[in-house]
Amino acid sequence: MNTLDSIIQRIRPLDREKMAQAARYVDALAKPPGSLGRLEQLAIQLSGMSGIADLANLNKEIIVMCADHGVFDEGVAVTPKNVTAIQARNMQKGLTGVCALAKNSNTRVLPVDIGIDADPIADLRSLKLAHGCGNIARGPAMSYQQAQQLLISSANLVQERVAQGISIFGVGELGIANTTPASAMISVLTDTDPHDVVGIGANLPLARVAHKESVVRRAIEVNQPNANDAVDVLAKVGGFDLVGMTGVILGAAAAGVPVVLDGFLSYASALAAYRLAPQVRDYCIPSHFSAEKGAAVALSHLDLIPYLYLELRLGEGSGAAMAMSVISAACAMYCDMGQQTSSGFSLPPSPLRN
């Protein structure tokens, strides 16, 4: 049986010898070395992951964690709470934003009920422990034990999907009001004042952002999360969907495969995963720079540079779906491009290669 410690212990550093070999191979492709920039770096990074034997024909899937939040009752969102369940059903039908974008990049979408405040949805994968988490402005989102259980079950889901042939994962979320707990997590984990983190989320009027900030501040004061214990932070000021994404990140790294981050919510989960196991950073591929206010703070602490700058803030894994095309491009370069020797010329290696 997996424990959180056993999952973390399976996370290994990237294979630097394989990455060096991949770098030499990329430099020998029929192009000026380094001329494809970060695509080259991405292919080399993927080559160092133990769960990927071949960069050709990698199966891609975005796991979308769907859950509701008790903090909705504090008036921090304008979208009705029942939209979480409605959009989860629409996701099953392939009608949401992430589904449209994922189809374009030949990526599967797997929605998971990890705490929707509604009756079970037929044929929707479920890891649900409760109908929504607690109101973080008045107490913890969940117990420490519940957070641990969901981290393990989410990582186990990744293990199951790897066994079924998935090689690249993305993370997404669906949950009205979830930028509030994400802001609280990022504030705690980066030791940043809530004022520098809290934004408008899904179109919160600017006049109400100060109230949202006060709710985040209150949640931190009421719960006193321990910044040195990521599980404690997740349990006290996080939410079921945030815990689920953290588990997916840990599970992917433990399986030696990449995980594509989405936006602001996934940054919060990545910070928690990084605090639990710093080597997960090597397996994280940042898709886009979220338009949410605290995005730069979180990414700076993760030391990650996104590939896309499109002012996205939909969530759902929509940015991760778009970045899957970037990954496919890097793999196509590596697998399908000719070599200099067979093309009739030879160039010196890139002076920029680390």
N, C-alpha and C positions, 0 to 999 in steps of 0.2 A: 504493500500500500504506500502511495506517495505521501510524503509529508512536505511542508513548506521548505524545511531545511534540505530534504533530499532533492527537491526540484532545484533549489539554488546551487547545491553542490555539483549538479550536472552541468552547470554553465561553465564553459571552457573558453580560454582566450582564442582568438582567431589563429589559424595556422599561418605563421609568418613566412615559413618556407614556401608553402603553396602560393601565398600572395606574391612573393618575390618571383617565383616562376611565372605567375600570371602577368606580372609587370613586364618581364622580359618578352613574353609573348605579345602583349599589347603594343610594346614599343616596336616590335618587328612587323606589325600590320602595315598594309600599304597606304601609309599616310605619314605626315610629319609627326613624330612622337610627341604626345601631349596635346595634339591639335583637337581632340575630341573631349578635352577638359574633364569635367566631373563624370562623364560617362565612363571614361577609362578608370577613374578612381572607384566608381561603383562596381564595375566588373571585377576589379581586383579585390575589393571588399567581399563580394559574394564568393569569390574563389577560395577565400580563407575560411568559409563556414563548413563545418564538418557534415552538416545535413544536406549539403548540395554537392552531388558528385559530378554533375554536368549542367552547364548553363543553358542547354537547349531544352525547349518545350517545358518550362517550369509551370506547374499548375498554381494558380493564384486564387486566394479567397480572402474576403473581408468579413471578419466576425463583428457583428454589430450588437452591442450589449444594450438592451432596452429596459429601462426602469424608471420609476417615479420617485419623487423626492418630497418629504414632509415639509421642507422649507418653502415649497410653493405657497403654503398658507400665509407666508409673511409678505405676499404681494411683490415678489421679485421677478415676476414674469407676466407678460400680457397674453401669451398663448394659453388657451384652456388646457387644463391638466389631462383631459381625456384624449387629447391629440396624440399622446404617447401610444396608447393602445390602437388608435385609428391608424397611425402611421406604421405601426408594427404590422398590422394587417395589410396595409398597402405595400409594405416591403416584401411580404410574402408573395404578393401579386406582381412584383417587379416594377412598381409604379413610382417609387420615390427617386429623389435625386441621385443617391448613391447607386441605385440599381441601373438607372439610365447610363451613368458614367462608367460603371463597372462593365456593363455589356459592351461598351465601346472598346474596353481594354481586355476583353475576354477573361473577365474575373468573376468568380462566383461571389454571391452575397449570402451570408448565413446569419439571419437575425436570431437572437437568443433572448427569451424572457428571463431576465435575472432579477425582476422585481417590479413588474408592471402592476399598478393598482387597478386590477381588473380580473375577471374570471379567466381561467386558462383559455388561450387561443388555440383552436384546433390546428394540429400539425406544426405548431411553433415549438422549436427546441426550447426546453426550459431548464434553468438552474435555480428557479425561484425559491427563496426562503421565506419571503413575506410580500405582502401587497404594498410596496413602497417602503422606503426607509424612514427613520425618524427625522424629526425637524431639528436640524443642527443648531438653530437659534435658541433651542430650549433644552437640548440634551444631545447625546450621541446619535449618529446616523444608524449605528448597529453596535452589537457587542464585538469585542475583540475576537471571540471565538467564531462569530459569524463571518467576520472579515477573513480570517484564516481559512475557513471552510470554502468560501467563494474563491479565494485565490487558488486554492488547490483544485477545485472543480473546474475552474476556467483553464488552468494549465493542463489539466487532464483532457479537456476538450481539444486543446491543440494537439496533444499527443495522439488522440484518436484520429484527428483529421490528417496528421502526418502519415499515420498508418494507412489512410485511405488515399494517399497520393498527393496531398497538398504540400507545396514546397515553399511558397511565399505567402505570408499572412499580412493582412492589414487590420487595423483596429478602428472601430467606429462606435458611436453611441446614439441613443435616442432616449431623451428624458426631459420633459419640460422643467425648467428652472435649474438645470444641472450646471450652468456656468457659475452659479453661486457657490456650491461646494467646491468646484474646481478652483475658483478664485481663492477660497479659504485654504485649500491644500497648497496651492502655489505660494501663497503668502507665508504659510508656516514653513514649508520645505526650503524656501529661498531666503527666509528672514527678511521679507519685504513688506512694507506697510500696505494694507489693503487698498489705500488710495491709489497706489501705483499698479494695481493688478485688476481691480474691478472695472468691467466695461459694460456695454449695452446688451451683450448676449444676443438673443433673437429679437432685436428691435425694441428693447425697453426704452421708453421716452427718456431723453436726457435729464429731464426734471426729476426722474425717479432713481437715477444712478446713485445719488447720495444716500438714499434710503437703502439701496442694495448694499452699498459699502458699509453702512451701519449694521446691517444684518450679518455680513461677513465678520465684522469686528466683534459683534456680540457672540457669534458662534465660537470664535477663537477664545474669547474671554470665559464663556460658560464651560467649554469643554477642556480647555488647557491641554491641547494635544502635545505629545512629546515629539519634537522635530527630529530627534535621533532614532525614533521608532516608527518606521513608515506604516506598519500595520496599525499602530495606535492613531496615526493621522488619518488613515483611510476610515477607520472605525468611527472616529469621533466627528470629523468634519467632511468626510467624503460621501460616498453613496454607492449603491450596489453596482451601477454601471461603471463607475470609476474603479472599483475593486476588480470587476470583471476584466476590464481592459488591462489593468496591472497584471492580472493572472495570465492573460494571453501573451503579454510581453515577456514575462518570465518563462512561460511554457515554450514559446518560440525559441528563445535563447537556449533553454535547456535541451531542445531538440536540434540545435545547431542550424536553425534556419532564420531568415530575416523576418522582421516585423516592420511594416510600413506605418508610421504614425500618421494620424490625421491632423487635427488642429488643436485648439486650446485645451479641450478636455483630455485629449490623449497626451498632451505635454504634462499635465498634472499626474496622470497615471505613470508616464515614463519617469518622472521625477521620483515617484514612490518606488518604482521598480529599481531604479538606479541606486536609491538609498539602501534597498535590500541586497542588491547584487550589482556593484559598479560595472562588471563586465557586460551587462546587458546593453550598454551603450554601443558596443561594437556591432550589435545585431539590429540596432534601430536605424531605419531609413526615414528621415524627416521629409514629408511630402511637400507641405506648403507653409507659408508664413501666414498664420491666422490674423484676421483683421481685429481680433479681440485685443483689448488694451494691454493685458499682461503677457502677451505672446513673447515679446522680446526678452522679458525677464526670465521666463521659463527656459527658452531656448539658449540664452546665455549661460545659465547654470548647467544645462545639459551639454553645452559646447557643440551644438548641432546647427548646421546651416541648411535650411530647406532648399528644395530644388525649384519650387514654384512660388511666384509672387503674384497672386491673382485677387487679393482682397476677399478671400472666401471666409464665410462664417456660418455655413449651413450645418456643419457637423455631419452625422450619419456615416462618416468614412468617405465623404465625397472627394476630399483632397487626396486621400490614399488611393482611391479608384483612379484618379487622374495620374498619379505618380507611377502607377503600375505600367503605364505606357513608357515612361522614362526607363524603368527597369527593363522592359522588353527591348528597348532600343539599345541599352548597354549590353544585353545578352546577344542581340543580333550582331552588334559590332564584333563581339568576341567570337561568335560561332560562325559567322557567314562572310566576314571580310577576308580578302586575300592577304597573303604575306608579301613583304617587300621582295624576298628572294625569288618568288614565283612570278612577281610582277615586273622584274627586270631592273630594279634599283635598290640602293641601300642608303640608309640615313643613320646618323648617330643617335644614341638614346636621348630621351628627353632630359634636359638639365634640371627640370622641375620635379622629377620623380623623387619621392622621399625614400 
